[in-house]
Amino acid sequence: MSKVLKATSKILNLDFNNYEEGRLVFKNKYIIKDSYSPAIDTQSHGEYIITLETSEIRNENDLLREASNLRAITGVITLLFKCVLGSALNTPERSMKSFTRTYYIPGEMPTGWSSNYNEVKTALEKKKQY
């Protein structure tokens, strides 16, 4: 089982002409990439997804730290979507930022994102010695 933490955006129904896959290494540590599947027919839209990956997770401290870092990066990407598309992955139509506090359970990603946190945690627990 891979011990790389991943965060994946929800599927966005978009249409692109001449799409080329993007890939970015952020802070020499995180891989940010996208993928696009064009529409099957003229009545539907293509499916666009953004994925973030960490380097290998070695222990639970790494897992907690990297989950927090991914959460912060996905939050920024979510807000930037509003600037690019006119609507964001999870923020209300007329706001850029909420003034309330948000609390996350370890491994939980912002609305509109999912991760493999539980699978990575299970793999780390199997490696532990009791």
C-alpha positions in Angstrom: 0.0 0.0 0.0 1.3 3.4 -0.9 2.1 5.8 1.9 1.6 8.9 -0.1 -1.2 11.2 1.1 -3.4 12.5 -1.8 -6.2 15.1 -1.9 -8.5 15.1 -4.9 -11.0 17.7 -5.9 -14.6 17.0 -6.7 -15.3 16.5 -10.4 -15.9 19.9 -12.1 -17.9 19.8 -15.3 -15.9 22.0 -17.7 -15.1 22.1 -21.4 -11.6 22.8 -22.7 -10.2 23.1 -26.2 -6.6 21.8 -26.7 -6.3 20.7 -23.1 -2.8 19.7 -21.9 -2.2 18.1 -18.5 -0.6 20.4 -16.0 1.9 19.3 -13.3 3.7 21.4 -10.7 6.1 20.5 -7.9 5.3 22.9 -5.1 8.0 23.7 -2.5 10.0 20.7 -3.7 7.5 18.5 -1.8 4.0 18.5 -3.2 2.9 17.4 -6.7 -0.1 19.3 -8.0 -1.6 18.0 -11.2 -4.8 18.0 -13.1 -6.6 15.7 -15.5 -9.4 16.2 -17.9 -11.8 13.8 -19.7 -13.6 15.4 -22.6 -17.3 15.1 -23.0 -18.6 12.0 -24.7 -21.3 13.8 -26.6 -22.3 17.4 -27.3 -25.0 17.3 -24.7 -22.6 16.9 -21.7 -19.5 18.5 -20.4 -16.0 17.2 -19.7 -14.7 16.2 -16.3 -11.9 18.1 -14.7 -10.1 17.0 -11.5 -7.1 18.4 -9.5 -4.9 16.1 -7.4 -2.3 16.9 -4.8 0.2 14.4 -3.5 2.7 14.5 -0.7 6.1 12.8 -0.5 6.1 9.5 1.3 4.6 9.5 4.8 7.0 7.8 7.3 5.0 8.1 10.6 1.9 9.5 12.2 3.6 12.9 12.9 4.3 13.2 9.1 0.7 12.2 8.4 -0.8 14.9 10.7 1.6 17.6 9.4 1.1 16.8 5.7 -2.7 16.5 6.1 -2.7 20.0 7.6 -0.5 21.3 4.8 -2.7 19.7 2.1 -5.7 21.2 3.8 -4.1 24.7 3.6 -3.1 24.2 -0.1 -6.6 23.0 -1.1 -8.1 25.9 0.7 -6.1 28.3 -1.4 -6.9 26.5 -4.6 -10.6 26.5 -3.7 -10.5 30.3 -3.3 -8.5 30.8 -6.5 -11.2 28.8 -8.4 -13.6 31.6 -7.6 -11.3 34.1 -9.3 -10.8 32.0 -12.4 -14.2 30.5 -12.9 -16.5 32.8 -11.2 -17.6 30.1 -8.7 -15.6 28.1 -6.3 -15.5 24.5 -5.3 -17.2 25.1 -1.9 -17.6 28.8 -1.0 -20.9 30.7 -1.2 -21.6 32.6 -4.4 -21.2 36.1 -2.9 -18.3 35.6 -0.5 -14.6 35.1 -0.8 -13.9 34.2 2.8 -15.9 33.2 5.8 -15.3 35.0 9.1 -16.1 32.1 11.2 -13.7 29.5 12.5 -13.6 26.1 10.9 -12.4 23.1 12.8 -11.3 20.0 11.0 -10.9 16.4 12.3 -7.5 15.1 11.4 -7.4 13.9 7.8 -10.6 15.8 6.9 -10.3 18.0 3.8 -12.4 21.1 2.9 -15.7 20.6 1.2 -15.2 19.7 -2.4 -12.1 17.6 -1.7 -11.4 14.0 -0.6 -8.2 12.3 0.6 -6.8 8.8 1.3 -5.9 9.7 4.9 -7.5 6.6 6.4 -5.7 4.3 4.1 -2.3 5.9 4.8 -3.0 5.8 8.6 -4.0 2.1 8.4 -0.7 1.3 6.5 1.3 3.2 9.2 -0.5 1.4 12.0 0.4 -2.0 10.4 4.0 -1.0 10.5 4.0 -0.2 14.3 5.5 -2.5 16.8 3.6 -3.1 20.0 
